[in-house]
Every structure is written in C-alpha cells, then in structure tokens.
Amino acid sequence: MSNIKLFEEKNVRSIWNEQEEKWYFSITDVVFILTFSIDALAYWRKLKQRLKAEGNETVTNCHGLKMVAADGKMRMTDVANTEQLLRLIQSIPSPKAEPFKLWLAQVGAERIAEIENPELAQARIRETYKAKGYSDSWIEKRIRGILVRDELTSEWKNRGVKEGKEYSILTAEISKATFGIVPSEHKNLKGLTKASENLRDHMTDLELIFTMLGEASTTEIAKNKNAIGLIENHKAAKAGGNVAGKARKDLEKKSGKKIVSNKNFKELTENGSKSLEK
C-alpha cells in the first residue's frame, strides 16, 4: 500500500510491504530533506557510488520500486526500509539527521501500535480507500479479504513455505482453481499494466468474496491435512481454490452472469459515487 508521510511538512513517499511487514521509503526524498540539495537524485547517485566503492552492503541491498513522481507518473525509485535508511543517514552529514531518526522511530511505533491493535490498522485502511472513492460495502469486503490473506500467509510461514516466489506460486494456484485464470491474466483482463497496481484493489465485490473463499478454504485444508512445505501446501491451495471454483461456477450457472470481470478501479469508484448520489 502506497502512502505519503510528512517530516517537517516535507513529503516522503513510502510503501508498506504487507508480506515483509516493513515500510519502504524513497531515498531521494530523504536525501532532499537532509541535504537541502536541489538535485537530490544527483547527490544520491554520488553517495551510492562512494558507498559501493567502500563495500557498503546497505546500498547493495537497497532496491527500486515504482512510486508516483512529481509529474504524476509512476517511476522507478530507489527505496530503503527503516533499518537501511538509518544506516544511510549515518553517511549524510546533516543537522536534521537526529530529528529524522526520531521521526522514523515514530513511524515504526505507529505501525507497531497497529499490529498490536488491528482496529487502528483497519481504520487507516478505511480512510485510505474512502478517500479514493470506494463504496463502504466494497471497503468492508476488502478489509475482510486482507485479514483472510494475513491468516493464510501466517499459516504458510508456519508450515515452511518461503515468502516471495513460493507464496506467488500458491496464490496463482488458488486463483487458477477459483477463477480459471492466474493473477497476471486477471490483471491483463482489467487492463492493469503497472507492477505497482494491486489486483485486489480492482476486484468487484463478488471477485473479492470468491478470493476470500478460496484463501480461507486453503487455510482450513492446510491445517486439517497438516500440510508441510511447498508440495503439500500446493495440493491444499488447489483443493481450497476448487472449493471456491465450484461455488463460482454454480453461481454463474444460476445467475447467467460471469463472475470474473474486466471492471477496474475507475469503474468501481464511479459506481460507488453513483450509488451515493441516489
């Protein structure tokens, strides 16, 4: 989930990685605040080059993510998590270094508070989606879907499934069994071309419901079968997706309407606005 955080009224672009449970911050935004440099990108490039020459592992581990640039377009941006950023700050002489560390600690404390009290996180998510124009009923389903997904990934983690590629493999299997297509095909259907676009933020109410059913069923089957590792959890994912897939096909047969839709965020929010006007 993308966000904008403020330090002394200066924007710092940030993205929350749900799987890693970490914030990632735009390095150039931080450099601009700390150095007062007009060309923060040039400053960062020189600093990165120097740190690499020194064998600094922090720079090597930093990676790029697409973020909204000043021109409104999504552009690849160097990012760092809180730990990496604190190490980078040590290399930037600035009177604002210490206040910035305290600011980062506050950001982390807010997220820890949300983990300890999920209602705070849900309130933040509701506010974000509400501001984007989604309907209340859609937001409730989206939040419920996030909780179901969190329960599933926690189960995978406990059962020896590796984050990243293996999570993607199992997610694709659930999607294929549920909808007959994998997430990448689902995104193409909705006209989503950017890697940063979250498919679930573009799902209809029914797509969210069947996604939840597939993932909740997978969690339950993995528990009951005591699935361990990728291969066993792959079988559980297929079985869980089949539960949702059968329900989807039954509804399509009785309603005469396909569940998988090409509707995306724009159409979803437009429909939400129209329903509020009535």
N, C-alpha and C positions, 0 to 999 in steps of 0.2 A: 504494500500500500504506500503510495506516494504522499508526501506531506511537506509543508514549509515550516521551519522553525525559526524563531527570531532570537537574535542575540544583539541587544542594544539597538533594536529596530532595524537590524540588518538581516536580510533573508539568507537562510542556509537551507538549501534543498536537501531533502532526506527521504529515504525509502526504508520501510520496515520489512525485513525478511522474515516471514512467518515461520518457515521451516527452521531457520537458524536462530530465531528469536533475537535478532540484532538489528540495530539501526545502522544504516549506511548513509554517510554524509558526503556532499560534494566537496572535494578537496579545494577546488579553486575558490569556492565561496568562502571557505575558512581562511585561505591564504589572503584573499582580498581584505577581510576584516582585520587580520593580524598585521598585515604589512602596509596597508593603505596604498598598495600598488594599483595603479590604473590598469596595468596589464597583468592581472593575477595569473593568467594562463602561462605567460612567458616566464614569470617568476617561478611558478611551479615546475615548468619544464627544466629550468636550470637547476633547481633544487633536487629534482628527481634524478637528473643526470649525475649530480655530485654524490648523492646518497647511494646510487647504484655503484659508482666507482669505489665508494668506501665499503661496498659489500653489505649495505643495509638491507636486511631481509624484509623489513616492513614495506618498503617500496615495491619489492618483488611480489609480495602477497596482495598488494592493492590491485583492484581490477576495475573495469569500467561497466557502467550501467547507463541506460538511456534515461535522461531527465529533461524536463521542459526547460528550454533555453530562453534567453531574453526575447527572441523573436517568436516565441510561442511554439516552436517546433521541438520534437523530441530529438535530442542529440546525445551521442555517447559522451559520458563524463566520468573522469576518474573519481572513484569513491573510496572511502575508508570507514571501517567500523570504529566504535568508540576507542577500543584499545589501540588500533593502528593510528588513529588520529592523535591520541595523546602522545605517542612516540614521535610522530611527525612534528608536533608542536614544539618538542624539545629542540628541534633543529632550526626553528624560526625565532630569531631574536625580536621580541615584541613586548611592550609593557602590558599588552592585553592577554598575554599567554595564561597567566594565573586566573583571571576572571573567566577566561574561556574554559579552563579546566573545570571550574566550579559550575559553569553553565552545562557542560557535558554531564557532570555528575547529577545535576538536576533533571536533565532529560532522561538519564538512566533510572533515576529514582521514580520518575513518573511512570515509566514502563514497568518497573518492579511492582509499584503500587497496583497497576492494572492487572498484573499476573496474580498478585495476592487477592485482589478484589475484581473478578471478571466483570462485575457490573460497570466499573469505571471504563473498561475497555469497550464494552458494548455501547456505552453512552457516547464515547468518542466516535465509534464506527457509525452509529446512527446519525450523528451530527454531520459527518463527512458525506454520507450518501444522501442525506436530506438536502444538503447544500447543492449537491449535483442534480437534484430534481427527481430522484426516485420516489415512488409511492411508499406509504407506510407499510402496506401489506407486503410489498416486494422486499423492503428492508428487513422485516422480521424474518422472512424466509432466508435471506442472505446471511443474517447473523446466525440463525439456527444451523445453516449449512456450514459455517465456519467452525462452530462448536463440534459438529459431527466429524468434520475433517480433522480437527485437532485430536479428537478421540482416536480416530483411525491411525494417524501418523504416530501418536504416542504408543499405540499397540504395535505398530510395525517396528518402532525403535526398540521396544522391549523384546521383540521376537527376532532380533538380529538382522533386520532389513536395513541396508545402508541408505542414508539420506542422499538425495540427488538423483543419480541415474536409476537406481533400483526403485525409488519412490515413483519416478516418472513411468517406469515400465508397468508397475502395478496399477497406477492411476489410468494409464492407457487401456489396460486390460478391463478394468471396471467400466470405463467409458464405452469401449467396443461392445461389451456384453449388454450394457444398458441401452445405448443409443444406436448401435450398429456402426459407429464411427469413432475414431480416436480423437483426442482433443485438438490436434493440429488440423484435422479435417473439419472439425466443428468450427474452429476459428476461421478457416477459409470460407466456410458456408456463410458466416456472418460478416465477411468482408474485413476481418481483422488481420492486418499485415504487420503490425508492430509487436516486437517481442515483449514490450512492457505492458501490452494490453491484456488484462486478466479476463479469460474466457467467462468466468462465473459472473463477472460484473456486467456481462452482456446476455446472460441467460434469462429466459422468460420464467414466470412463476413455476410452470409445470416442469421445465428443464431443471430448475433448482430442486424441486421436490423429488424427481426421479434420481437426480445426482445424490441427494441425501439418502434415499432408499438404498441405492447401490452401495454407498460407502458404509452406511450403518449395518447393512446385511453382511458386508465383508468383515467388519469388525466382530460381529457376533459369531460368524462362522470360524474366523481365525481363533477366537477364544475357545469355542467348543471343540475344535479339531486340534487345539494346541499347536497351531502351525508355527514352525521354526524355520527361519531362513527364507531366501528368495523363492525357491522352487515350491515349497509348501504354501507360502503366502500367495504365490501366483495362482495356485489352484483355488485358494479361498477367494481371491479377487474375482476370478472368473465365475465362481459359484455365486458370490454376492451380486455381481453385475447381472447374472442371469435372472436372479430374483426380481430385480428392477426391470430388466428387459421384458420378462413375461408380463409384468404388470403394465408396462408401457404399451406393448402390443395389444393387450386386452382392452385398454382404454381407447387406443386408436381404432380398433375394430368396432367398438360400441359407439364411439363419438363420430367416427368417419373423418377424423382430423389428425394429421401428423403432429407428433409432439416436438420433434426436432425442428427448430425454426431458424430462419435467416435474419430475424429481428436482432438488432444490436442496441447499444446504449442509447443512441439518439432516438430510436423509435420507442424504446421502453420509457424514457423520460417524457417524451411527447405524450404518450398515452397516459402517463401518470398525471401530467399537467391538465390534460383534457378531463380526466376523471374528477380532479379537484374543482374544475370550473363548473361542473354540472351540479 
